[in-house]
Amino acid sequence: MKIRYIFLTAICIAFIFIAEYLGFFTGINHYLYDLSFRIRGDMVCNKNIIIVAIDEKSLNKLGRWPLRRINYVKLIERIEQASAIGFDIIMSEPSEDDEFLGDLIKSQGRVIMPIYIDNLFNIIYPIKSLSPHKTGHIHIEQDIDGVVRSVFHTLNFKNTDIPSFTSAIYETITGKPFQNLDTAFISRKSSYENVILQKDIMYINFYGNTETFKHISLVDVIEGHYPLDFFKNKVVLVGVTAAGIETKMLTPFTQKRDRMSGIEIHANILNNLIDKNYIKDIHPFVRWLGIIILSVASFIIFININEKKFIIVLLIFLLLITVIIFTLFILLNLWIPPTVYYFSVLTVFFTTYIFKLENIGKFLFFAKEEWEKTFNDINEAIIVHDIDFNIIRMNKAAEEMINRPFFAEIKKQWNKQMQNIVAPIETEKKTNKSSSAKNSITYNLYDPDMDRFLEIKTIARYDAKNNILGAINLIRDITEWKQAEEKIKRSEEELRNLTAYLHKVTEIERTNIAREIHDELGSSLTVLKMDLSWLKMKLPENSFQLTERINEMISIIDKTIKTMKRISTDLRPGLLDDLGLAAAIEWQAQEFQKRTGIKSEINIVPKNLSSDKDRNTAIFRIFQETLTNIARHAHATKVNISLMKKSGNIELQIQDNGKGITEDEINNPKSFGLIGMRERVKIFGGNIIIKGMKDMGTQVTVKIPFNESSEN
């Protein structure tokens, strides 16, 4: 018996090894890795690393982005005593200030500038006239969840090694060559044209959340708020931190919206290189050896203890693993992914616990007398049978049904559905993994002899060892309920089809009217304007009154054409049909802001998001109705609009900062606009959620299943 479970445990551990190797535990390990940073808290960073930030204050005073490079000339003049200056700013295009900047960079002699490889595999270098001391790539590695945890200090592209931005700064301030971190890849080269080989990976030991390193505004440095000797022997990193320009990134410390700018991430990396305290990873062989030792030790302990102590010992094991992992991380900057250790202990726990359960025996059966006393008093028919549908017992209501023809159908359904119960349980017993076994199955049957609808609920019966014994069938007459349900469904379906038809006809009529207005009336007005212009040219030079009159008529025609275009667009925006949903939503938001003065901020992901014509129309009309309600009732000053593809749905969310809709207004049967919005969504099997908080605004969220086959 023990040998069987030892063998089963070994197989499970092998599966865990495979799962760990294939990366199934990566998500959990990433979460625990990030949690380790937050538990450890902030560390003291190197005070000699200073970030000169191109922030909102600098842009307000020096002009909008990109800044003139004369500002960088002024900056270098103020910080020329720095031991190194790193610019995280791409300067690949020439400018009128390059001559001054280039001379100053040569004079300072310790300026490092970035290299960037774009999506077309073009290496973007600084222009040659700048002649920096060193260059390095500024690419930062983001994991699949978008969090920055590591950096590759060397990129090999077209047989050329490109050092990282921070390693170039490190070499400048120390005068020592950067030591490769990944010796296994030193000799490897990228021989393919568009292949980038990443080498020298380093796991970043973040010193804290955003602004852990000292930030100084660029404009404050230029204006002389800091003395020249303040920057003596310091490393100055120059980069953008202004919102909307710099794409900030997630770090292990990120919990809310506190993302970190790229220049501050470079500061953390540089500090790691200087202090040599980057996060180290344990060798896979050592990790797997530890798993085997832990599994064997836990199996020996679990197999020899009392069942009552199982949970306590398990918790002690998990706690001990956690303490060791976090201690090594905090004290030695050594990271050991703990998930595989947790799963190994849990696997041993479950296999040994099953072994214990097999020795406990059978549970007590329900008291027979108590069961038989109440069994026949139940109005619903109850049939208890074994796995082969041999009837063990039934109540009086069931005895009246057993000879009807439909009863054979119940037996057929049991034989058909039994595999959904038995097969997953057998799999679970063999693999010791959780299965998708169903405890009960409910279905309906029609009895033609009695003209009745019956609901049969089959509940599986198990013994103490979780082996299936058979089932209990509960049979209930649901004829009246079924008939009422069918009437309601039919009525709802008819109403929904009618609503869909009316919406479609309305849109067709709107489109036709808009087309007629645009084509016929627009053409006529244009011809009339051309004729008036021709007539104006034919008038004698001294016909001032007629000329002025014709000019007024042309002006009226221009206004009429604009009005005609607005009416045509309101009836059916051409953007919706020509460019799709995203363009139409963005246009409507802009028009809404122009018309009402309410600031609109919009976020669309992806930028060209669209679906089929009917779904596009429904979402757009709901959007229009929501904006109309905001303009009429909300008293808002700002609207946030989000349109994205999420979990197989198109999701539109509109949030204002107005007075907030009340529950009574949401549920008001006379709120025909809201009713229309709900009906448009139901046609496509979607839903709409409207929430309001007093004086905090209203949020409308629309979700409609995405039509993949019609994606634009």
PyMOL commands that set and color helices and strands:
alter all, ss='L'
color gray80, all
select helices_A, chain A and resi 2-21+26-40+56-62+70-78+98-108+128-130+165-174+183-185+218-222+228-231+262-275+284-303+307-332+339-360+368-375+396-399+406-431+479-538+544-571+574-578+581-596+613-634+663-666+672-683+708-710
alter helices_A, ss='H'
color red, helices_A
select strands_A, chain A and resi 49-54+84-87+111-117+123-124+134-137+141-142+148-157+160-163+196-203+214-217+235-240+280-281+334-335+381-386+391-394+440-447+452-462+468-477+599-605+638-646+649-656+687-693+697-705
alter strands_A, ss='S'
color yellow, strands_A
deselect
rebuild
show_as cartoon
